[in-house]
Amino acid sequence: MKKLFSVVLLLCCSLTVTSSLYAGGYAVSVNQFVEHPALDAVLQGMKDYLKDNSVEVEFKVHNAQANMPTANQIAQQMIGEKADLLVAIATPSAQACAQALKKAPAELKRPLVFTAVTDPVAAGLVDDLEAPGGNITGISDLLPIAKHLEMVLNYKPDIAKLGVLYNAGEANSKATVAAIRELSQTMGFTVVEATAAKTADVYQAAQSLIGRADAVFIPTDNTIVSALESVLKVGVQNKLPIFAADVDSVKRGAVAAMGFDYYKHGYQTGAMLEKILKGASPASIPVEFQKDLELHINSEFSTMMGLEPPQKLLDKAAKVYK
Amino acid sequence: MTLYAALGAIEQGLVYGIMVIGVYLTFRILDFPDLTVDGSLPLGASVSAVAITNGVNPYYSLVFALFAGFIAGMITAILNTKFKILHLLASILTMIALYSINIRIMGGPNIALLGSDTVFDILLATGIPGQYAGIAVFGIFALCVTAFIVWFLKTEMGMAILATGDNPKMITSLGVNTHAVIILGVGLSNGLVALSGALIAQNQGAADVGMGIGTIIAGLASVIIGETIFGHRTIARAFIAALLGSIVYRFAIALALSLEFRGFSFNPSDLNLITAVLVIVALIAPNIKKRMLAG
């Protein structure tokens, strides 16, 4: 029985810790799946929009550190928090929150806004993008993949074989790669795939593309983007240009990407939060897609990977890293 | 900590507790360190999710999951016993193979179950609030599984498993085939882990190929927390301790999530560190108390 002491101790300290009390304004609880630059930028953008528009919001941010059981537990924790609205960043967190809300008693059911989710319908979050119908809506980061490939082919017109590096375990990436394969037939190149199941495998997967591909395209894949530097190293050493699908990766050294700043994605999410906090019903707010796309180029790494950036693209670029 | 977070921790502790019982069976009873569980947990989830989306009753889907996990465990044990591959390596090989197999089974990395029938629907239909339904369902499953294992280890077959873990030479000399016993034991363990995975998927609304990462870590932590705090003098006590250890582990995470001091707030990224510290406190507290009483 003495050994029960420690359990009692743990329970006691858990009961004395109360959740924070929000003073005035609105309260928002956030379930973020993992720390990485893009998702962190979404959170920052969201906060900044609300600050810029003087909507007073107290944020309570939880991070699951890429662990699904934890994301699930965070979702349950959020149900009990005094929040007016729940926000989920990335698909696993959104699914966990949706399920927790489904099971919550009626008086604790609150709106859920998801962001940085590529395919909300396949993820089971909404049935209809135009009319979500329930208490869930949000912003999708689905990118027009055709625009991306067009840019890559404008940048390096002689691509016959395009390497695609992704984690076959990520639903988002799998959908993107299927789309690339379909487009490749009309755009006149073949697709060479390499997969890595975890960040530790990325370097080897990138090396497997040397000599088999003329350039490499990385979709918005959490695993590959987390270990981007190892891909870039392979690219620089073997003069293999690495293109990305998110502009944050260009800053880190990818040759170029069409896309949006995830910060702007967050900013757009912030606008949706404001609408719902001020009384709009999520049921009638259609799922939004990212509005403005821009081209980012990293001319330093482009040169290091043996590819001089074409002048006409440099003129069009919204941002050039030298 | 809010009531909701506490209920959530109990719910998670119970459903992962079924996995912990499986881990206890291999790790402590059979003395077979088995990493297959990182793969068999999502295997159970995948099989159950595919069955449910094809119209199978969610309860029957659990039987499929259990069976699939059993096979996965058997493969690990056969690699070890018949082909003399070291148990750790054999289980790692099965685990990494299961990653690809799970994607094959699901036809993709993730199946959403948000709109589908689950084992909770029967209870939810009676009007029980969702947060209690999970505890009720998982509590019943966890207790049945514990009772079954305790009963099973008292049968002749179960005795053979216990003896194989304790002293394989002695049991072989008695004419028992230790290979068959190990295959059965590791199979049973992974069957339970897969059952746990199936219930987790139905609870969180999706089966995902990545959901098994870290299962063995949570499993071993729970086993050791349970043993240290609640003891393991008898078989029944040991398994109940493992189940309670799982609940304590989830409580540590829930507590870490809600910790806040005036003027100082933790970063969300500190979560794993705080969880580790809380578990350490739970583990050394009995010792400190003993010393204080002695002093």
Interface residues (C-beta under 8 A of the other chain):
Chain A: K2 K3 L4 F5 S6 V7 L9 L10 L11 C13 S14 L15 V17 T18 S19 S20 Q32 E35 V61 H62 N63 A64 Q65 A66 N67 M68 P69 T70 N72 Q73 I74 Q76 Q77 I79 G80 E81 T91 P92 Q95 A96 A98 Q99 K102 K103 A104 P105 L108 A122 A123 G124 L125 D127 A168 G169 E170 A171 K174 A197
Chain B: M1 T2 L3 Y4 A5 A6 L7 G8 A9 E11 Q12 Y16 I96 Y99 I103 G108 P109 N110 A112 L113 L114 G115 F120 L124 P129 G130 Q131 A133 G134 I200 N203 Q204 G205 A206 D208 V209 G210 M211 I213 G214 A218 T228 I229 F230 G231 L244 V248 R250 F251 A252 I253 A254 L255 L257 S258 L259 E260 P268 S269 L271 N272 L278 V281 A282 L283 A285 P286 K289 K290
